[in-house]
């Protein structure tokens, strides 16, 4: 038997992260794997994306893969664990804006055109990376039980936007874009 001073579990205590949570964590990793083909295509390696699109047609487009990503991630978050939902929903919204800037999502073409006018926002790869980072961060923050919405807003909206602007200003020269 453990005591509070050693932080060891007591006999008969339920382990953290039961079978349900482990199963849905795998679902979450499968969701992130769906983002690999569009990411590779943006980096000049379109073979995986072409294979998926060739086999599935429109159902395998980058936009469809992002929608599947959100669907699976929704299952992971809402059925796989007990978390705060504010950062998750905020992360979904913000990452969708970034994905809209990096992928050709029909009804969001106005945003892509608008951001392409600003030189520091006209790099789709950086927007895609920012979208993935926001989702990772929002999932991590959903487990922070004592955090409140102002911290969520700062960490998921202000900080990534500032990072994206700074990356758009400083990285293109360094990376040769």
Secondary structure, DSSP 4 states (H G I P E B T S, - for coil): ---TTTTPPPTTPPPSS-HHHHHHHHHHHHHHHHHHHHHHHHTT--HHHHHHHHHHGGGGSHHHHHHHHHHHHHHHHHHH----SHHHHHHHHHHHHHHHHHS--GGGHHHHHHHHTSGGG--HHHHHHHHHHHHHHHHHHTT-TT--HHHHHIIIIIHHHHHHHHHHHHHHHHHT-
